[in-house]
Amino acid sequence: MRWWDIDPVLELEKDLFPEDAWSRGMFWSELAHARGPEATRRYVVAEEDGRVVGYAGLAASGDLGDVQTIAVVRGLQGSGLGRRLLTELLKAATAFECHEVMLECRVDNVRAQKLYERFGFEPIGFRRGYYQPGNVDALIMRLTDPSASVQGTETNG
């Protein structure tokens, strides 16, 4: 993701996450940490016919990665695009030398939970009222050894 992707990403963000959409400042802050030798973030976008149809981001700290966001335009959900975006994040986690990757997922987002489970993420707890202002709980999931998960998805498709 580059600075010129922020406006189309914000449009998608507001459509998919109307109650808790990230702000322009949040994306700028994340991208500020995504370049150079001290980078701790990796953000990617997917485009189709010149428009952003998905994006994803990972933050790394020491040997721990954290999936910050994954989003796919409604018309392409279930198409495999989310899987490709997550694969890119896990490749980045491997490059950052993360030994495990964490994420939070809305408890009502079963489709996303199934995607994460296919990669080997396991539920480890909840964050009550994490998503505001809707007061929706988050399921905390963890993946140990992201490099093995990426290799498995590349060979199994």
Accessible surface in RSA format (square Angstrom, percent):
REM  Atomic radii and reference values for relative SASA: ProtOr
REM  Chains: A
REM  Algorithm: Lee & Richards
REM  Probe-radius: 1.40
REM  Slices: 20
REM RES _ NUM      All-atoms   Total-Side   Main-Chain    Non-polar    All polar
REM                ABS   REL    ABS   REL    ABS   REL    ABS   REL    ABS   REL
RES MET A   1    15.83   8.2   0.24   0.2  15.59  37.1   1.19   1.0  14.64  19.4
RES ARG A   2   109.42  45.9 107.47  54.8   1.96   4.7  18.57  25.4  90.85  55.1
RES TRP A   3   150.15  60.3 143.21  69.3   6.94  16.3 126.33  67.4  23.82  38.6
RES TRP A   4   140.45  56.4 122.89  59.5  17.56  41.2 108.02  57.6  32.44  52.6
RES ASP A   5     7.94   5.6   7.94   7.9   0.00   0.0   0.00   0.0   7.94   7.9
RES ILE A   6     2.48   1.4   2.48   1.8   0.00   0.0   2.48   1.8   0.00   0.0
RES ASP A   7    77.52  54.3  74.37  74.0   3.15   7.5  26.58  62.6  50.94  50.8
RES PRO A   8    48.16  35.1  43.61  39.8   4.54  16.5  44.79  37.0   3.37  20.9
RES VAL A   9     0.00   0.0   0.00   0.0   0.00   0.0   0.00   0.0   0.00   0.0
RES LEU A  10     7.81   4.3   7.81   5.6   0.00   0.0   7.81   5.5   0.00   0.0
RES GLU A  11   128.42  73.7 118.44  89.6   9.98  23.8  45.31  87.6  83.11  67.9
RES LEU A  12    13.94   7.8  10.03   7.2   3.91   9.8  13.55   9.5   0.39   1.0
RES GLU A  13     3.21   1.8   3.21   2.4   0.00   0.0   0.00   0.0   3.21   2.6
RES LYS A  14   125.29  61.1 118.24  72.6   7.05  16.8  70.54  63.5  54.76  58.3
RES ASP A  15    71.14  49.8  58.43  58.2  12.71  30.1  27.68  65.1  43.47  43.3
RES LEU A  16    25.53  14.2   7.22   5.2  18.30  46.0   7.24   5.1  18.29  49.2
RES PHE A  17    55.34  27.7  52.09  32.3   3.26   8.5  55.34  33.6   0.00   0.0
RES PRO A  18   101.55  74.0  72.43  66.0  29.12 105.8  75.18  62.1  26.37 163.9
RES GLU A  19    99.70  57.2  80.04  60.6  19.66  46.8  35.99  69.6  63.71  52.0
RES ASP A  20    41.06  28.8  22.47  22.4  18.59  43.9  23.15  54.5  17.91  17.9
RES ALA A  21    35.53  32.7  10.32  15.9  25.21  57.4  10.32  14.5  25.21  66.8
RES TRP A  22    43.67  17.5  40.99  19.8   2.69   6.3  19.50  10.4  24.17  39.2
RES SER A  23    57.98  49.0  49.60  66.2   8.38  19.3  49.09 104.5   8.89  12.5
RES ARG A  24   118.32  49.7 114.34  58.3   3.98   9.5  46.81  64.0  71.51  43.3
RES GLY A  25    45.30  55.9   0.00   N/A  45.30  55.9  35.87  98.4   9.43  21.1
RES MET A  26    91.22  47.2  86.01  56.9   5.21  12.4  72.61  61.7  18.61  24.7
RES PHE A  27     0.43   0.2   0.42   0.3   0.01   0.0   0.42   0.3   0.01   0.0
RES TRP A  28   118.29  47.5 115.97  56.1   2.32   5.5 107.68  57.4  10.61  17.2
RES SER A  29    57.68  48.7  49.23  65.7   8.44  19.4  30.51  65.0  27.17  38.1
RES GLU A  30    21.18  12.2  21.18  16.0   0.00   0.0   2.93   5.7  18.25  14.9
RES LEU A  31    18.76  10.4  14.02  10.0   4.74  11.9  14.30  10.0   4.46  12.0
RES ALA A  32    79.70  73.3  42.25  65.2  37.45  85.2  55.74  78.5  23.97  63.5
RES HIS A  33    87.76  48.0  83.00  57.7   4.76  12.2  49.50  51.0  38.26  44.5
RES ALA A  34    13.18  12.1   2.92   4.5  10.26  23.3   2.92   4.1  10.26  27.2
RES ARG A  35   120.87  50.8 103.99  53.0  16.88  40.2  70.36  96.2  50.51  30.6
RES GLY A  36    51.04  62.9   0.00   N/A  51.04  62.9  29.87  82.0  21.17  47.4
RES PRO A  37   140.09 102.1  97.31  88.7  42.78 155.5 111.03  91.7  29.06 180.6
RES GLU A  38   151.74  87.1 134.74 101.9  17.00  40.5  65.42 126.5  86.32  70.5
RES ALA A  39    26.11  24.0  13.93  21.5  12.18  27.7  15.12  21.3  10.99  29.1
RES THR A  40    48.89  34.8  48.64  49.3   0.25   0.6  45.89  61.6   2.99   4.5
RES ARG A  41    50.61  21.2  48.04  24.5   2.57   6.1   0.00   0.0  50.61  30.7
RES ARG A  42    95.47  40.1  94.77  48.3   0.69   1.7  22.53  30.8  72.93  44.2
RES TYR A  43     4.13   1.9   0.58   0.3   3.55   9.2   0.58   0.4   3.55   4.4
RES VAL A  44    15.34  10.1  13.91  12.6   1.44   3.5  15.34  13.3   0.00   0.0
RES VAL A  45    40.58  26.7  16.47  14.9  24.11  58.1  16.47  14.3  24.11  65.4
RES ALA A  46    17.21  15.8  11.32  17.5   5.89  13.4  17.21  24.2   0.00   0.0
RES GLU A  47   107.13  61.5  72.18  54.6  34.95  83.2  17.51  33.9  89.62  73.2
RES GLU A  48    77.99  44.8  72.53  54.9   5.46  13.0  28.05  54.3  49.94  40.8
RES ASP A  49   145.32 101.8  98.23  97.8  47.10 111.4  42.68 100.5 102.64 102.4
RES GLY A  50    72.02  88.8   0.00   N/A  72.02  88.8  32.99  90.5  39.02  87.4
RES ARG A  51   126.13  53.0 121.91  62.1   4.23  10.1  59.15  80.8  66.98  40.6
RES VAL A  52    14.85   9.8   3.45   3.1  11.39  27.5   3.45   3.0  11.39  30.9
RES VAL A  53     3.67   2.4   3.67   3.3   0.00   0.0   3.67   3.2   0.00   0.0
RES GLY A  54     0.00   0.0   0.00   N/A   0.00   0.0   0.00   0.0   0.00   0.0
RES TYR A  55     0.00   0.0   0.00   0.0   0.00   0.0   0.00   0.0   0.00   0.0
RES ALA A  56     0.00   0.0   0.00   0.0   0.00   0.0   0.00   0.0   0.00   0.0
RES GLY A  57     0.00   0.0   0.00   N/A   0.00   0.0   0.00   0.0   0.00   0.0
RES LEU A  58     0.00   0.0   0.00   0.0   0.00   0.0   0.00   0.0   0.00   0.0
RES ALA A  59    14.01  12.9  13.18  20.3   0.83   1.9  13.18  18.6   0.83   2.2
RES ALA A  60     9.38   8.6   4.77   7.4   4.61  10.5   5.43   7.7   3.95  10.5
RES SER A  61    87.07  73.6  74.87  99.9  12.21  28.1  41.33  88.0  45.74  64.1
RES GLY A  62    69.87  86.2   0.00   N/A  69.87  86.2  46.16 126.7  23.71  53.1
RES ASP A  63    79.81  55.9  75.29  74.9   4.53  10.7  16.07  37.8  63.74  63.6
RES LEU A  64    68.67  38.2  67.12  48.0   1.55   3.9  67.12  47.1   1.55   4.2
RES GLY A  65     0.00   0.0   0.00   N/A   0.00   0.0   0.00   0.0   0.00   0.0
RES ASP A  66    37.18  26.0  37.18  37.0   0.00   0.0  18.11  42.6  19.07  19.0
RES VAL A  67     9.56   6.3   4.06   3.7   5.50  13.2   4.06   3.5   5.50  14.9
RES GLN A  68    58.96  33.0  34.71  25.4  24.25  57.7   3.59   7.7  55.37  42.0
RES THR A  69    15.94  11.3   7.64   7.8   8.30  19.8  10.33  13.9   5.61   8.5
RES ILE A  70    28.91  16.5   8.70   6.5  20.20  48.7   8.70   6.3  20.20  54.8
RES ALA A  71     3.78   3.5   0.00   0.0   3.78   8.6   3.78   5.3   0.00   0.0
RES VAL A  72    14.12   9.3  10.95   9.9   3.17   7.6  10.95   9.5   3.17   8.6
RES VAL A  73    23.71  15.6  23.71  21.5   0.00   0.0  23.71  20.6   0.00   0.0
RES ARG A  74   134.55  56.5 121.03  61.7  13.52  32.2  56.93  77.8  77.62  47.0
RES GLY A  75    73.41  90.5   0.00   N/A  73.41  90.5  41.66 114.3  31.75  71.1
RES LEU A  76    42.07  23.4  40.92  29.3   1.15   2.9  41.56  29.2   0.51   1.4
RES GLN A  77    68.41  38.3  48.21  35.2  20.20  48.1  10.85  23.1  57.56  43.7
RES GLY A  78    67.37  83.1   0.00   N/A  67.37  83.1  25.45  69.8  41.92  93.9
RES SER A  79    61.95  52.4  25.99  34.7  35.97  82.9  36.71  78.2  25.25  35.4
RES GLY A  80    20.98  25.9   0.00   N/A  20.98  25.9  16.19  44.4   4.79  10.7
RES LEU A  81    11.96   6.7  11.79   8.4   0.17   0.4  11.79   8.3   0.17   0.5
RES GLY A  82    13.03  16.1   0.00   N/A  13.03  16.1   8.75  24.0   4.28   9.6
RES ARG A  83    77.95  32.7  76.39  38.9   1.57   3.7  20.86  28.5  57.09  34.6
RES ARG A  84   118.62  49.8 115.92  59.1   2.71   6.4  57.53  78.6  61.09  37.0
RES LEU A  85     6.89   3.8   6.68   4.8   0.21   0.5   6.89   4.8   0.00   0.0
RES LEU A  86     0.00   0.0   0.00   0.0   0.00   0.0   0.00   0.0   0.00   0.0
RES THR A  87    13.65   9.7  13.65  13.8   0.00   0.0  11.85  15.9   1.80   2.7
RES GLU A  88    64.56  37.1  62.99  47.7   1.57   3.7  21.66  41.9  42.90  35.0
RES LEU A  89     0.00   0.0   0.00   0.0   0.00   0.0   0.00   0.0   0.00   0.0
RES LEU A  90     0.00   0.0   0.00   0.0   0.00   0.0   0.00   0.0   0.00   0.0
RES LYS A  91    84.45  41.2  77.90  47.8   6.55  15.6  43.22  38.9  41.23  43.9
RES ALA A  92     9.40   8.6   2.66   4.1   6.74  15.3   8.85  12.5   0.55   1.4
RES ALA A  93     0.00   0.0   0.00   0.0   0.00   0.0   0.00   0.0   0.00   0.0
RES THR A  94    55.70  39.6  46.58  47.2   9.12  21.7  48.03  64.5   7.67  11.6
RES ALA A  95    85.29  78.4  49.93  77.1  35.36  80.4  62.04  87.4  23.25  61.6
RES PHE A  96    57.64  28.8  40.06  24.8  17.57  45.7  44.64  27.1  12.99  37.2
RES GLU A  97   132.82  76.3 124.12  93.9   8.69  20.7  43.38  83.9  89.44  73.0
RES CYS A  98     7.75   5.9   0.00   0.0   7.75  18.2   0.00   0.0   7.75   8.4
RES HIS A  99   122.17  66.8 114.84  79.8   7.33  18.8  71.34  73.5  50.83  59.1
RES GLU A 100    52.16  29.9  52.16  39.5   0.00   0.0  10.99  21.3  41.17  33.6
RES VAL A 101     0.00   0.0   0.00   0.0   0.00   0.0   0.00   0.0   0.00   0.0
RES MET A 102    33.24  17.2  33.24  22.0   0.00   0.0  31.83  27.1   1.41   1.9
RES LEU A 103     1.30   0.7   1.30   0.9   0.00   0.0   1.30   0.9   0.00   0.0
RES GLU A 104    38.08  21.9  21.24  16.1  16.83  40.1   1.31   2.5  36.76  30.0
RES CYS A 105     6.67   5.0   2.75   3.1   3.93   9.2   4.20  10.7   2.47   2.7
RES ARG A 106    60.71  25.5  58.39  29.8   2.32   5.5  21.23  29.0  39.48  23.9
RES VAL A 107    56.76  37.3  42.12  38.1  14.64  35.3  42.49  36.9  14.27  38.7
RES ASP A 108    90.13  63.1  60.48  60.2  29.65  70.1  41.72  98.2  48.41  48.3
RES ASN A 109    57.79  39.9  52.52  50.8   5.27  12.7  10.86  26.1  46.93  45.4
RES VAL A 110    81.58  53.7  79.31  71.8   2.26   5.5  79.31  68.9   2.26   6.1
RES ARG A 111   144.94  60.9 134.59  68.6  10.35  24.6  62.89  85.9  82.05  49.7
RES ALA A 112    17.20  15.8  13.88  21.4   3.33   7.6  16.98  23.9   0.22   0.6
RES GLN A 113    25.93  14.5  25.93  18.9   0.00   0.0   2.15   4.6  23.77  18.0
RES LYS A 114   111.97  54.6 110.74  67.9   1.22   2.9  63.83  57.4  48.14  51.3
RES LEU A 115    18.68  10.4  18.68  13.4   0.00   0.0  18.68  13.1   0.00   0.0
RES TYR A 116    17.36   8.1  17.36   9.9   0.00   0.0   0.12   0.1  17.24  21.3
RES GLU A 117    86.24  49.5  70.60  53.4  15.64  37.2  24.37  47.1  61.87  50.5
RES ARG A 118   165.70  69.6 131.07  66.8  34.63  82.4  75.81 103.6  89.88  54.5
RES PHE A 119     7.86   3.9   1.76   1.1   6.09  15.9   4.43   2.7   3.42   9.8
RES GLY A 120    38.66  47.7   0.00   N/A  38.66  47.7  29.32  80.5   9.34  20.9
RES PHE A 121     3.82   1.9   0.00   0.0   3.82   9.9   0.00   0.0   3.82  10.9
RES GLU A 122   111.50  64.0 111.30  84.2   0.19   0.5  28.30  54.7  83.19  67.9
RES PRO A 123    73.74  53.7  54.08  49.3  19.66  71.5  54.22  44.8  19.52 121.3
RES ILE A 124    74.46  42.4  34.75  25.9  39.71  95.7  44.66  32.2  29.80  80.9
RES GLY A 125    24.54  30.3   0.00   N/A  24.54  30.3  21.97  60.3   2.58   5.8
RES PHE A 126   106.58  53.3  80.30  49.7  26.28  68.4  80.30  48.7  26.28  75.2
RES ARG A 127   102.60  43.1  97.26  49.6   5.34  12.7  22.89  31.3  79.71  48.3
RES ARG A 128   175.83  73.8 147.61  75.2  28.23  67.2  71.74  98.0 104.10  63.1
RES GLY A 129    15.55  19.2   0.00   N/A  15.55  19.2   6.88  18.9   8.66  19.4
RES TYR A 130   101.69  47.5  78.39  44.6  23.30  60.6  51.60  38.8  50.09  61.7
RES TYR A 131    41.29  19.3  39.62  22.5   1.67   4.3  30.61  23.0  10.68  13.2
RES GLN A 132    92.35  51.6  81.35  59.5  11.00  26.2  53.27 113.4  39.08  29.6
RES PRO A 133    97.08  70.7  75.72  69.0  21.36  77.6  76.64  63.3  20.44 127.0
RES GLY A 134    34.49  42.5   0.00   N/A  34.49  42.5  14.16  38.9  20.32  45.5
RES ASN A 135   100.71  69.4  86.70  83.8  14.01  33.7  20.57  49.5  80.14  77.5
RES VAL A 136    27.89  18.4  24.04  21.8   3.85   9.3  27.89  24.2   0.00   0.0
RES ASP A 137    35.20  24.7  32.92  32.8   2.28   5.4   2.30   5.4  32.89  32.8
RES ALA A 138     0.00   0.0   0.00   0.0   0.00   0.0   0.00   0.0   0.00   0.0
RES LEU A 139    15.84   8.8  15.84  11.3   0.00   0.0  15.84  11.1   0.00   0.0
RES ILE A 140    19.50  11.1  19.50  14.5   0.00   0.0  19.50  14.0   0.00   0.0
RES MET A 141     0.00   0.0   0.00   0.0   0.00   0.0   0.00   0.0   0.00   0.0
RES ARG A 142    89.30  37.5  86.04  43.9   3.27   7.8   2.00   2.7  87.30  52.9
RES LEU A 143     6.84   3.8   6.67   4.8   0.17   0.4   6.84   4.8   0.00   0.0
RES THR A 144    87.46  62.2  76.45  77.5  11.02  26.3  44.41  59.6  43.05  65.1
RES ASP A 145    73.29  51.3  68.69  68.4   4.60  10.9  29.49  69.4  43.80  43.7
RES PRO A 146     1.91   1.4   1.91   1.7   0.00   0.0   1.91   1.6   0.00   0.0
RES SER A 147    38.34  32.4  36.27  48.4   2.07   4.8  17.78  37.9  20.56  28.8
RES ALA A 148    50.70  46.6  41.02  63.3   9.68  22.0  42.74  60.2   7.96  21.1
RES SER A 149    15.32  12.9   2.79   3.7  12.52  28.8  13.18  28.1   2.14   3.0
RES VAL A 150    10.69   7.0  10.69   9.7   0.00   0.0  10.69   9.3   0.00   0.0
RES GLN A 151   116.09  64.9 114.63  83.8   1.46   3.5  36.19  77.0  79.90  60.6
RES GLY A 152    27.02  33.3   0.00   N/A  27.02  33.3  26.44  72.6   0.57   1.3
RES THR A 153    21.77  15.5  15.17  15.4   6.60  15.7  18.96  25.5   2.81   4.2
RES GLU A 154    98.76  56.7  65.44  49.5  33.33  79.4  35.91  69.5  62.85  51.3
RES THR A 155   114.46  81.4  79.01  80.1  35.45  84.5  74.88 100.6  39.58  59.8
RES ASN A 156   132.59  91.4  94.15  91.0  38.45  92.6  32.94  79.3  99.65  96.3
RES GLY A 157    60.23  74.3   0.00   N/A  60.23  74.3  40.18 110.3  20.05  44.9
END  Absolute sums over single chains surface
CHAIN  1 A     8487.1       6586.8       1900.3       4369.8       4117.4
END  Absolute sums over all chains
TOTAL          8487.1       6586.8       1900.3       4369.8       4117.4
